[in-house]
Amino acid sequence: MTRKDAITREKMIEILTPEGYNLKEFRGNGGKTKHVVICDKGHEYECCYENFQRGYICKLCFIKTEKDMIELLSPENFKLKEFRGNGVRTKHLIECPNKHQYEVSYNSFQQRHRCGFCAEKISFRRRRNKIIC
């Protein structure tokens, strides 16, 4: 990074302000230097200039709750059997419409990962009937 490309306090404030974020502590002029930032909901966390530009937001704001998980599952008739804590990567026990129970995280379900038992049955039927997708 050349001197003219250095991250200044003003440059950091310039990218944070439109998102409602505030700079609490500026720790240096490198693009990967972590600064203390306060999000629009008041959470304090560390973030570098490059990551914020890429869209990384406050990790606490990104946490998903039991209510969020139920709202994600309900439209497809999946049921939450056991909620195991907040977080997008925490695996929860859910039940598919065919009563199979398996573990899946919020992120995985959102990315269309569904019941492996049902998927195996569908795959087996396709092979048996020589249907190629």
N, C-alpha and C positions, 0 to 999 in steps of 0.2 A: 504494500500500500504506500503510495507516494504521499508526500506531505500535503499536497493539495487535496488528496482524497481522504485525509484524516477525518474521523468522526468528531465533530465538535459538540459541545453541550447544546448549542443552538440548533444544530442539525438533528440531534436526537429529539429535542423538544418539538421540532417541526414535524417529525413523523408521528410522534405520540399524541399530540394535541387534537388532531382531527378525529381520532378514535376515542377521545375522552380520557386518555391515559395521561399520567403526570410522571415526570422524572423526579425521583426523590434524591438519588445519589448518582452523580456522574463519576465513573471510575477510570477514565482514560480514553484515548482517541482511537483505539483499534476497533475494527469492525466486529471482532469476536469477543471483545471485552464485555463482561457482564455488568450491567448497571442495575440499580435498584429502581423499580418501576411500580407505580400504583395504578391499578386498572380502574375502569369507570365504576366498579362496584366497591372500591376501597380495599381490594386485596393487594398485598405487597408481595412482589416476587422479583427474581433476577432474570434479566433478559438482555441479549446483545442486539445491536443494531441490525445485523444481517438476518437474524431469526425473526425479528419483528417485521422487517420488510417482506419476508417470505410468508407472513400471515400467522405466525405462532402467537397465540393469545394466552391470557392468564390461565394457568392450569387449574386453579380453583373454580373458575367460571365454567370450565369445560367438564367438570365432574357431573355425572348423571346419577339421578336418584332413583329410588324404587318406582316412584310415580312416572318418571321418564321411561323406564324399562317397560312398565305395564302399557303405557301409551304406544310404544313401539310394537309390542307383541299383539295387542288386541285386534287390530284390523285384519290380521291373518288367522285369527282364532287360536293363537298360541297362548299358553298360560304360564305365568310365573309361579313356580312351585316353591323356590327358596331364593330370596334376595340375599346376596353375600357381601354387600358393602358398596359404597359409592365408588365410581370410577368407570371409565369407558372400557378398560381392559379386564376388569374383574369378571370372572366367570360365574354365572348364575345357573341354577337348575331350572329348566323350563320343560314344558310338555307341549308336544305338537298336537294338531287336531286328531291324529291317529293314536293318541295316548302314549306315545313313546317319550321317555324322559331323557334329556341329555343336557350337557353344560355348554353354555355359549356366553360370550361377552356382548355388551351393547354394540361395540364396533363391528364385531363379526356378524351379528344379526343384521345390522344396518347395511353391511356389505353383501347381503343376500346368502349368508351361510345358513342352511336349514338342516333339518333332521337327517342325520346320516343313515338311519334305519330306512326311512322312506326313500331316500336317494338310491340305496342299494337295491331295493325292491324294483324301482323303476328301471334301473340300469340292467338288472337281471332279466326283466320282461323284454326289454329292447333287444338284448343279445339273443334271447330265446326265440323271439319273433323275427330276428335278423333285420331289425329296424335300425338304420344308421342315421344319426342326427348330424 
